Amino acid sequence: MSEIKDLLAVSGLPGLFRLIATKNNGIIVASMQDGQKKFLSTRSYQFSPLESIAIYTDEDAIPLSDVFLKMKDHPPKEGITKSEYRDYFSEVLPNYDQDKVYASDIKKIIAWYLFLDAEGIIEKLGNEESDETLIEDAIVEESGEEE
């Protein structure tokens, strides 16, 4: 998940940002859209790392990266309408909590997915998941343990 580890959503600003550096009173980020670097004060903005975002389901919360991987199997269409957001999300994540996950959240998730997919980050995310599984399998075989 190292590809999304440094990616942030910033309250009040559109798009995604890559973390460059931290300061005592804020952070320096680069816009993923145009690469423009800027300082953002912690007094004016709230920061949400993508790896810490989770989607509520009826049982538990699912990390955003796992939702992206599910979306990879059934990608959204460009230009999906507001009325289709919940229908699409129900196909991808049938047990999401419809009371806690708003249409605006789904819209952001779809927009982020489409952007990250166009940048090739979703493909890398899927490869890292399979690499982690291969490493875990190798460790189990080496230790002689079985599941």
Buried (B, 14 or more C-beta within 10 A) or exposed (E): BEBBEBBBBBEEBEEBBBBEEEEEEBBBBBBBEEEEEBEBEEEEBEBEBBBEBBBBBEEEEBBBBBBBBEBBEEBBEEEBEEEBBBEBBEEBBEEBBEEEBEEEBBBBBBBBBBBBBEBEBBEBBBEBBEEEEEEEEEEEEEEEEEE
